[in-house]
């Protein structure tokens, strides 16, 4: 019984850690894409 509870707590921590890592990675990628779009828009404005 106690071993099962410990395993469930470890599984819960792994799940929460994985979800938070995925969220941070997605946020980082979205930020990079926004910066890339801004650079592309500035380049287009200068060529006109």
MARBA-3410 file (N, C-alpha, C, O; in Angstrom, 1 decimal):
48
0.8,-1.2,0.0,0.0,0.0,0.0,0.9,1.3,0.0,0.6,2.2,-0.8 ~ 1.8,1.3,0.9,2.7,2.5,1.0,3.5,2.6,-0.3,3.8,3.7,-0.8 ~ 4.0,1.5,-0.8,4.8,1.5,-2.1,4.0,2.1,-3.2,4.5,2.8,-4.0 ~ 2.7,1.7,-3.3,1.9,2.1,-4.3,1.7,3.6,-4.2,1.7,4.3,-5.2 ~ 1.5,4.2,-3.0,1.3,5.6,-2.8,2.6,6.4,-3.2,2.5,7.4,-3.9
3.7,5.8,-2.9,5.0,6.5,-3.3,5.1,6.5,-4.8,5.5,7.5,-5.3 ~ 4.8,5.4,-5.4,4.9,5.3,-6.9,3.9,6.3,-7.5,4.3,6.9,-8.5 ~ 2.7,6.4,-7.0,1.8,7.4,-7.5,2.3,8.8,-7.4,2.1,9.6,-8.3 ~ 2.9,9.1,-6.2,3.4,10.5,-6.0,4.5,10.8,-7.0,4.6,11.9,-7.5 ~ 5.4,9.8,-7.2,6.5,10.0,-8.1,6.0,10.2,-9.6,6.4,11.0,-10.3
5.0,9.4,-9.9,4.4,9.5,-11.2,3.7,10.9,-11.4,3.8,11.5,-12.5 ~ 3.1,11.3,-10.4,2.4,12.7,-10.4,3.5,13.8,-10.6,3.3,14.7,-11.4 ~ 4.6,13.6,-9.9,5.7,14.6,-10.0,6.2,14.6,-11.4,6.5,15.7,-12.0 ~ 6.4,13.4,-12.0,7.0,13.3,-13.4,6.0,13.9,-14.4,6.4,14.6,-15.3 ~ 4.7,13.7,-14.2,3.7,14.2,-15.1,3.6,15.7,-15.0,3.6,16.4,-16.0
3.6,16.3,-13.8,3.6,17.8,-13.6,4.9,18.4,-14.2,4.8,19.4,-14.9 ~ 6.0,17.7,-14.0,7.3,18.2,-14.5,7.3,18.2,-16.0,7.8,19.2,-16.7 ~ 6.8,17.2,-16.6,6.7,17.1,-18.1,5.8,18.1,-18.7,6.1,18.8,-19.7 ~ 4.7,18.3,-18.1,3.7,19.4,-18.6,4.3,20.8,-18.4,4.1,21.6,-19.4 ~ 4.9,21.0,-17.3,5.5,22.4,-17.2,6.7,22.6,-18.1,6.9,23.7,-18.6
7.5,21.6,-18.4,8.5,21.7,-19.4,8.0,21.9,-20.8,8.5,22.8,-21.5 ~ 6.9,21.2,-21.1,6.3,21.4,-22.4,5.8,22.8,-22.6,5.9,23.5,-23.6 ~ 5.2,23.4,-21.5,4.6,24.7,-21.5,5.7,25.8,-21.7,5.6,26.7,-22.5 ~ 6.8,25.6,-21.0,7.9,26.6,-21.1,8.5,26.5,-22.5,8.8,27.5,-23.0 ~ 8.7,25.3,-23.0,9.3,25.2,-24.3,8.4,25.8,-25.4,8.9,26.4,-26.3
7.1,25.6,-25.3,6.1,26.2,-26.2,6.2,27.7,-26.2,6.2,28.4,-27.2 ~ 6.2,28.2,-24.9,6.3,29.7,-24.7,7.5,30.3,-25.4,7.5,31.3,-26.0 ~ 8.7,29.6,-25.2,9.9,30.0,-25.7,9.9,30.0,-27.3,10.3,30.9,-27.9 ~ 9.3,29.0,-27.9,9.2,28.9,-29.3,8.3,30.0,-29.9,8.6,30.6,-30.9 ~ 7.2,30.2,-29.2,6.3,31.3,-29.6,7.0,32.6,-29.6,6.8,33.5,-30.5
7.8,32.9,-28.6,8.5,34.1,-28.4,9.5,34.3,-29.6,9.6,35.3,-30.2 ~ 10.2,33.2,-29.9,11.1,33.2,-31.0,10.4,33.5,-32.3,10.9,34.3,-33.2 ~ 9.3,32.9,-32.6,8.5,33.1,-33.8,8.0,34.6,-33.9,8.1,35.1,-35.0 ~ 7.6,35.2,-32.8,7.2,36.6,-32.8,8.3,37.5,-33.2,8.2,38.4,-34.0 ~ 9.5,37.2,-32.6,10.7,38.0,-33.0,11.0,37.9,-34.4,11.4,38.9,-35.1
10.9,36.7,-35.0,11.2,36.4,-36.4,10.3,37.2,-37.3,10.7,37.8,-38.3 ~ 9.0,37.2,-36.9,8.0,37.9,-37.7,8.2,39.4,-37.7,8.1,40.1,-38.7 ~ 8.6,39.9,-36.5,8.9,41.4,-36.4,10.1,41.7,-37.3,10.0,42.8,-38.0 ~ 11.1,40.9,-37.3,12.3,41.2,-38.2,11.9,41.2,-39.7,12.3,42.0,-40.4 ~ 11.0,40.2,-40.0,10.6,40.1,-41.4,9.8,41.3,-41.8,9.9,41.8,-43.0
8.9,41.8,-41.0,8.1,42.9,-41.3,8.9,44.2,-41.4,8.7,45.0,-42.3 ~ 9.9,44.4,-40.6,10.8,45.5,-40.7,11.6,45.5,-42.0,11.8,46.6,-42.6 ~ 12.0,44.3,-42.4,12.8,44.2,-43.7,11.9,44.6,-44.9,12.3,45.3,-45.8 ~ 10.6,44.2,-44.8,9.7,44.5,-45.9,9.4,46.0,-46.0,9.3,46.6,-47.0 ~ 9.3,46.7,-44.8,9.0,48.1,-44.8,10.2,48.9,-45.4,10.0,49.9,-46.0
11.4,48.5,-45.1,12.6,49.2,-45.6,12.7,49.1,-47.1,13.3,50.0,-47.7 ~ 12.3,48.0,-47.7,12.5,47.8,-49.2,11.5,48.6,-50.0,11.7,48.8,-51.2 ~ 10.4,49.1,-49.4,9.4,49.8,-50.1,9.8,51.2,-50.4,9.1,52.0,-51.0
END
